Amino acid sequence: MTSTAPRATAPRRRRLTGAAVATGLAGSVVLAASLGASLSGFTATITNATNTASSAALAVSETSGGATCLSYDSTANCTTINKYGGTGTPLAPGSSNTTTVTFNNTGSVAVGSATLAPGTCVATTTGATGATTPSTPNTTAGNLCSVLQVAVYKGATATGTPYYNGSMSAFAATAAIEPIAVAANQAYTFKVTLPAAATTAIQGQQVSQPLTWTFNQ
């Protein structure tokens, strides 16, 4: 007798179902990875766009009368302030010239110390009538640099104890000067005297001496 029982197909269905499930799981993994990439953690940033720095400035101005010289430009080589009084009014024995200068700290740091360094005093002879060909005196007694006396005082008057008081020819050592705070000022007074005992050996002469001020932080 021939059997007519149907073929068993259930196992194949189970295999196909398992493949479908595996495919679905793989798709879920891919989707999960994709979602994970797009749902990363938050970030925040701060940008400091303006970061600056500056350097301090040590700047000093010198004033006397209507003249001003500055430590930071071409007027640092100052020719408009004459601390010895000039040659417009020649000194006679026993007379003197007094000149006051004021230093102003216009910078952003204090002047901690300062020095005054005189250069070499040079005397020339113009002659009693102002000869046009000057000569240099060759003796101490006849050299106006050795005879003229210069005194340097702190303040706007020639009073108190001077920093220096002696002949111009000996005024060569550096002298210590006062500190100057920011926005503050300090005055100094120069007194140049031709002693009453001066002789005719120095008449008709004139002197020149550079003075260099150095300001330190």
WOFEN-V57679 format. One record per residue. N is the residue number from 1. OMEGA is omega in whole degrees, 0 to 359 (* if undefined). BURIAL is I if it has 24 or more other ideal C-beta (glycine too) atoms within 12 Angstrom, else O. Layout:
n: (N,N)
omega: (OMEGA,OMEGA)
burial: (BURIAL,BURIAL)
This chain:
n: (1,2,3,4,5,6,7,8,9,10,11,12,13,14,15,16,17,18,19,20,21,22,23,24,25,26,27,28,29,30,31,32,33,34,35,36,37,38,39,40,41,42,43,44,45,46,47,48,49,50,51,52,53,54,55,56,57,58,59,60,61,62,63,64,65,66,67,68,69,70,71,72,73,74,75,76,77,78,79,80,81,82,83,84,85,86,87,88,89,90,91,92,93,94,95,96,97,98,99,100,101,102,103,104,105,106,107,108,109,110,111,112,113,114,115,116,117,118,119,120,121,122,123,124,125,126,127,128,129,130,131,132,133,134,135,136,137,138,139,140,141,142,143,144,145,146,147,148,149,150,151,152,153,154,155,156,157,158,159,160,161,162,163,164,165,166,167,168,169,170,171,172,173,174,175,176,177,178,179,180,181,182,183,184,185,186,187,188,189,190,191,192,193,194,195,196,197,198,199,200,201,202,203,204,205,206,207,208,209,210,211,212,213,214,215,216,217)
omega: (184,180,180,181,181,178,179,180,183,180,179,179,180,179,179,179,177,178,180,179,179,178,179,178,178,177,178,178,178,180,179,178,179,178,178,179,183,181,179,183,180,173,177,181,172,177,175,189,184,178,187,175,179,178,179,181,173,186,182,173,178,180,175,186,178,183,177,174,184,182,190,174,186,180,175,172,195,178,184,179,182,185,181,173,177,183,182,178,182,181,172,179,179,181,183,172,179,181,179,175,179,176,181,177,182,181,182,175,181,170,183,178,179,179,174,182,177,174,181,176,180,178,176,181,177,183,183,181,178,180,184,179,184,176,182,178,185,176,180,183,181,181,184,178,181,185,180,179,178,177,181,183,171,180,186,179,180,180,180,181,182,173,179,177,182,183,178,181,179,182,184,180,178,180,179,182,186,171,179,180,177,180,178,179,178,181,175,181,179,177,180,186,170,184,180,182,180,183,180,181,182,182,179,178,170,183,176,180,177,177,182,177,177,182,183,179,*)
burial: (O,O,O,O,O,O,O,O,O,O,O,O,O,O,O,O,O,O,O,O,O,O,O,O,O,O,O,O,O,O,O,O,O,O,O,O,O,O,O,O,O,O,O,O,O,O,O,O,O,O,O,O,O,O,O,O,O,I,I,I,I,I,I,I,O,O,O,O,I,I,I,O,O,O,O,O,O,I,O,O,I,I,I,I,I,O,O,O,O,I,I,O,O,O,O,I,I,I,I,I,I,I,I,I,I,I,I,O,O,I,I,O,O,I,O,I,O,I,O,O,I,O,I,I,I,O,O,O,O,O,O,O,O,O,O,O,I,O,O,O,O,O,I,I,I,I,I,I,I,I,I,I,I,I,O,O,O,I,O,O,O,I,I,I,O,I,I,I,I,O,I,O,O,O,I,O,I,I,O,I,O,O,O,O,I,I,I,I,I,I,I,I,I,I,O,O,O,I,O,O,O,I,I,O,I,I,I,I,I,O,I,O,I,O,I,O,O)
